[in-house]
Amino acid sequence: MSSKIKYNEHIDRYINKVKSGEIIVSQEVRLLIDYVQLKLDRDDVYIDGEEINEAIDNIEKYFPFKLLDWQKFITAFVVGVFYEDGSLVFNEFFIMMGRGAGKNGFIAALSFYLISKQKIKNYDVGIVATSESQAKTSFMDVWNVLDDNWKKLHKFFKKTLEIIGFYKTKSKLKYYTNNARTKDGLRPGAIIFDEVHAYESEDNIKVFTSALGKVQRPRRFYITTDGYIRDGFLDQMKEESSMLLKGEIKKSKLFPFICKLDDKEEVHDFRKWEKANPSINHFPDLKEEMETEYHNLEHRKSAKIEFMTKRMNVPSQDAYDLVAEWEKIKATNQTMPDLKGVTCIGAIDYSDTKDFAAVGLLFKQGNKRYWKHHTFINQKSLDANNFKVDLERAKSEGLVTIIKDETNRPEHIADWFAEQAKYYHIKLITSDLYRINYLREEFDKMGFNKLEIARSGTKTHTMLRPIIEDLFAYENIIYGDDLMMRWYTNNVYIKRDAKENITYEKIEPRLRKTDGFFALLHALQFEEQLPKQVNIKPFKTMVF
């Protein structure tokens, strides 16, 4: 049998099962197999089979499960694939798979190996998550294994509920949240980021990874299901993985193991679920629970979103009837022209004086619509909520102003329009009925006497629907590089009644904001009052 092994028994077994169809995988995993084979075929790469076997045997000796084929496949690349100079071929591992696949137990097992049998001195492993309970999940898996085998292992390990240490290598396992005060003096060998879908940006991740390199063979692990935050760190990792697997990135040590449906319609074929959850055929209770959830989807809209996002790794926007696909929303990031002196419609969405208030200007040229936006956020709202968007970046790019006042007073909004009026011809300003009287007095003081009521509801939204659809379908709505507007738009779904009339609604009532998109809807009601614009010249860069 050994004569038939090309690379390593654990690597070959998984590859052969995938190629024979015994294991059904995503297109990304198929591309990964092609990619790693190119790496393994290089003359300067070698495989340490003894190290791989020792890691697998050690894990299976103490952990209450046998490693599955996909776990052994990844383990081989984590611990046993090197360049001839002894450096790792892969030192970043991005593992995305459906909930229930056992990724936390697997990462716990790898942590156990890395601090002990790897035999590297002071090889500390840190597990990081956005919440303490999530950060402790894999840590406690290791703690429980030690506790179950304490009579035998107490001579080799020390353990508390905060730290696990291996005496011989002086290596430690700890868990962390995003509290910066806990990071002082960090000298890790490996950092594990758990549920990276919860990170709006890479900022906190950089704080931890910047400490790597002080110990030999540094590694990074990112484990996750898909999530609800778009434009965040997870989307960045998925995009980088896609470029790598397509051959667009040539020099990388990233190993992306992405388990997902290739098409959302595959959810109706139970055999295809293995693409998203590589463990499903080994966990009968999990399979039964997922089948139960599936049969509830028709009647429970929110359950469908959760099932598709967390079980199938098909992002939530594909489960909803959204305003536009994410690729079309990203297409709003086109170069803004020089709009100085051009006639426009102003709009305001301002429902709560202690929350968000979005303002904007709508310009038109032919089929194109240009939307210049700004958001005011009351500090009280930020104190009470953790919005899933990178507000620090938005502030630095001039898209957001934080109001440290009891309310977002009308003068904040009126001042913004007064400033814009220095550069653009604002024909009128529109706001919803709910706040227009609150705003009118302040606008009158500044000479804006054309404050119009914007309508909302089924009749108005149904009327606007073909306009919205065309603007996104043909990529004719342009925000510039505006992460807030992309976020707002992605948070809106289309709700239909029995007569196929529609309203635009917020996906989630508290942490997903839609103010900027609704301000745009207000403006579009009056766009016929805009003249057809001519001679709008391209402008290389424009930061609002």
KEBALUM-711676 format. One record per residue (C-alpha): x, y, z; residue in one letter. Coordinates in steps of 0.25 Angstrom, whole numbers, plus 2048, in hexadecimal, padded with zeros to 3 digits. Example, Ala and Ser with C-alpha at 12.3 -4.5 7.8 and 13.67 -1.06 7.14 Angstrom:
KEBALUM-711676
8317EE81Fa/8377FC81Ds/
***
This chain:
KEBALUM-711676
800800800m/80B809803s/8108097F5s/80380F7F0k/80581B7FAi/8098287F2k/80A8327FDy/80582D80An/7FB82380Ee/7F282D815h/7F383780Ai/7F182D7FFd/7E5826805r/7DE833806y/7E28387F8i/7DE82A7F2n/7D082A7F9k/7CD8387F3v/7D18347E5k/7CA8277E5s/7BD82E7EAg/7BD8277F7e/7BE8347FEi/7B68407F9i/7BD84D7FAv/7BB85C7F6s/7C28617EAq/7CB8697F3e/7D085B7F9v/7D28567EBr/7DB8627E7l/7E28607F5l/7E68527F1i/7EB8567E4d/7F38617EBy/7F98597F6v/7FD84E7EBq/8058597E4l/80C85C7F1k/80F84E7F5l/81584B7E7d/8208557E9r/82E8507EBd/8318597F7d/8258547FFv/825848808y/81B840810i/81E83C81Ed/81582F81Fg/81A82C82De/81683A833e/80883982Ci/80682B832n/80B82F840e/80183B840a/7F583283Ci/7F8827845d/7FA830851n/7ED83784Fi/7E582A84De/7EC82585Ak/7E682F863y/7DA83685Bf/7CD82F85Cp/7CC82E84Df/7D3829841k/7D8833836l/7D0833829l/7D683381Cd/7D584281Aw/7DB844828q/7E783B825k/7E9842817f/7EA85081Ei/7F284A829t/7FD84581Fa/7FF85381Af/7FF85A827v/80A85182Dv/811849822g/813851815v/820859814f/82A86080By/83885A80Be/83D865814d/83386081Fg/82986C81Ds/81A86981Cl/81486880Ev/80686D814f/806876821n/7F887B81Fe/7EC872820f/7DE87881Cf/7D386D820i/7C587181Dm/7BA86681Em/7AC865823g/7A8865831r/7A9858838g/7B4852830a/7BE85183Cg/7C785C839k/7C9861847n/7CC85384Cg/7D6851840f/7DD85F843i/7DE85A852a/7E584E84Ea/7EF855845l/7F185F851s/7F485385Af/7FF84E850y/80585B84El/80885E85Ci/80D85085Fs/811845855k/81685084Bq/822851854k/825860852i/82886885Ek/81F873863n/815871858y/80A87885Ed/7FC877857v/7F1882858g/7E3880855i/7DC88D852v/7CD890850a/7C489C851t/7BD89685Es/7C388F86Ae/7BA883869s/7BE88185Aq/7CD88285Da/7CB878868k/7C586E860t/7D186785As/7D986A867f/7CF86286Fm/7CF856865d/7DE855868v/7DC857877w/7D184C878n/7DB842870v/7E584587Bl/7DB844886d/7D6836881d/7E5831880n/7EA83988Cw/7F082D893k/7F982A888k/7FC838883l/7FD84088Fh/80C83E88Fk/80D845881f/803850882f/7FE85B88Bk/7F086088Ak/7E786B88Ft/7DA870889l/7E287B883e/7EF87587Ei/7F486787Ai/80386487Ag/80D859876f/81985887Fy/823852875k/82185D86At/81D868874k/81286B86As/80487086Ek/7F6870868l/7EE87D86Ck/7E1883867y/7DF892864y/7D489C860t/7D68A9859n/7D98B0866n/7E68B7863a/7EB8B7871r/7EC8A7871t/7F68A8865k/8028AD86Cd/80F8A586Bg/80989B861l/81389285Br/80B887853p/80F87C84Bg/80187B845a/7F5884845i/7E787E843i/7DC88783Ff/7CE881842d/7C288583Ae/7C8890832v/7BB89382Ch/7B989C838a/7C58A5835y/7C18B282De/7CF8B582As/7DD8B082Be/7E18B9836d/7E08B0842n/7E68A583Ai/7F28AD837k/7F58B0846v/7F78A1848f/7FE89D83Bt/8088A883Ds/80D8A0849a/810894840l/81F89183Cg/825890849k/824881849v/82887883Eq/81D872834r/81287D837p/804879833r/7F7880832r/7E9879831f/7DC87F82Ey/7D0877830i/7C287B82Et/7B4879828t/7AF88381Ed/7A888F824g/7A089C823y/7AB8A6822i/7AF8AA814r/7BB8B2810d/7C28AD81Dg/7CE8A481Ff/7C789781Bl/7C389D80Dd/7D28A180Cq/7D789380Fm/7CD88D805k/7D18977FAe/7E08947FDe/7DD8857FDs/7D68867F0s/7E188D7E9m/7EB8837EFl/7E48777EAl/7E287E7DCk/7F18807DBg/7F088F7DCe/7F988F7E9i/8068887E6k/80D8897F4k/805885800s/80587C80Bk/7F687C80Dl/7EF86E80Df/7E087180Bp/7D786680Ef/7C986C80Ai/7BD86380Cc/7B0868806k/7A58667FCl/7A986A7EEd/79B86E7EBd/7908727F5k/7868687EDe/78F85C7F2e/78985E800v/77D8557FAh/78684A7F8d/78A844805f/79683D7FFr/79C84A7FCk/79C84E80Aw/7AA84880Ce/7B0853803k/7AD85D80Fa/7AE85381An/7B9848818p/7B5841825s/7A683F822i/7A783181En/7AE82D82Ah/7A5834834f/79782E833p/79183783Ed/796843837l/79083F829k/78383C830e/78384A836e/786851829m/77B849822e/77184E82Ct/77685C82Be/77585B81Cy/76685781Ch/763863824n/76986D81Al/75D86F812e/75587481Eh/76087B825r/76788681Dk/771889829s/77487B82Aa/77887A81Bk/78288681Ci/78987F828e/789871821f/78E876814m/79987F81Bt/79D876826k/79B868821r/79D86A812m/7A7875812n/79E87D808v/79E88B80Dp/791891813s/78F89A807q/78C88E7FEd/782889808a/77A896807y/77389C7FBd/77D8A87FCl/77E8B57F5v/78A8B07EDa/7958A57EDe/7A18A97F5w/7A98A97E8e/7A08B47E3k/7A18BC7F0i/7B08BB7EFk/7AE8C17E0a/7AA8CE7E6t/7B88D17E9n/7BB8D87DCq/7C38E57DAt/7BA8F17DEm/7BB8FC7D4p/7BD90B7D7d/7AF9107DBl/7B291E7DFk/7A79277DAg/79E91C7D6v/78F91C7DAt/78B9117E4c/78090D7EEi/78390C7FDg/77D902806a/77D8FE814i/7798F281Cd/7788F682By/76E8ED833s/7758EE841d/77C8FA847t/7858F184Fk/7898E7844d/78D8E8836f/78A8F382Ca/78E8F281Da/78F8FD813v/7928FD805g/7929047F7l/78D8FD7EAl/7929017DDf/78E8FC7CFk/7958FB7C2q/78E8F27B7g/78C8E47BDn/7968E77C8k/7928EB7D6r/79D8F07E0y/79A8F07EFw/7A38F87F8k/7A08F4807h/7A38F7815h/79F8F2822t/79D8F8830f/79D8EE83Ci/79A8F284An/7A48ED854q/7998E785Dk/7958DD852s/7A48D9851l/7A48D7860d/7988CE860a/79B8C6853n/7A78BF84Cn/7A38C183Df/7AA8B7834k/7B18C182Bv/7BF8C882Bd/7BB8D5831l/7C98D9834e/7CD8D8825r/7C08DF821a/7C48EB82Ak/7D28EB825s/7CC8EC817e/7C38F781Ag/7B68EF819l/7B18F0827v/7B08FB832t/7AE8F7840i/7A5901848i/7A9902857k/79C90985Bd/78F905861e/789904853t/78C906844n/787914844r/781919837p/78D923835e/797918833h/78F914827i/78C921822a/79B925823d/79F91A81Bw/79591E810f/79A92D811a/7A892880Fe/7A4920803q/79D92B7FDa/7AA9327FBk/7AE9287F0y/7A19237EBy/7939287E6h/7899227F0i/77C9237E9k/77491D7F5l/776915802i/76C90A805t/76A903813s/75F8F9818d/7538FF81El/7578FA82Cy/76290482Er/76090F824i/75991982Dn/764917837y/76E91B82Cl/766925825r/76993182Fe/77892F82Ee/77892E81Ff/77093A81Ed/77A942826k/78593E81Cm/77C941810g/77893380Cf/769936809n/76792A800k/76691F80Al/75D914804e/75690880Ai/75B8FA805a/7518EF805r/7548E180As/74C8D480Bg/7478CA800t/7428D37F6k/74E8DC7F5t/7588D07F6h/7518C87EBt/7528D47E2m/7618D57E5l/7648C77E4r/7668C67D4p/76F8D27D6i/7778CC7E1i/7788BF7DAe/77D8C57CDd/7878CE7D4l/78E8C27DBf/78C8B87CFa/7938C17C5y/79D8C77D0e/7988D57CEn/7978D97DCi/7A48DE7E1i/7A88E17F0y/7B78E27EEg/7BF8DA7F8d/7B58DB803d/7B58D080Dl/7A98D5815m/7A08D6808m/7A48C8805r/7A18C3813w/7938CB813y/78F8C5805t/7938B7809n/78A8B8816n/77E8BA80Ev/7748AF809y/7688AF800i/75B8AB807k/74F8A77FEr/7418A6801d/73689D7FAa/7358A77EFk/7448A77ECe/7448B57F1n/7518B87F9i/7588C0804t/7668C1807y/7698BC815e/7758BB81Fk/77A8AD820i/77D8AE82Fe/7778B8838p/7828BD841r/7908BB83Cl/78E8BC82Dr/78B8CB829k/7858CF81Ct/7848DE81Dd/78D8E1811g/7858D9808f/7788DE80Cf/77D8EC80Aa/7818E87FCl/7728E37FAl/76D8F17FFh/7768F87F4a/7728EE7E9l/7638F37EBq/7679007E6f/7718FD7DBe/7689017D0e/76B90F7D4q/77990E7D1l/77D9137C3p/7859097BAk/79490D7BEq/79E90F7B4v/7AD9117B4n/7B090A7C1i/7BF9077C0k/7C58FB7C7p/7CD8FE7D3f/7D88F57D7k/7D68F47E6t/7CB8FA7EFm/7CA8F87FEv/7BE8FC805f/
***
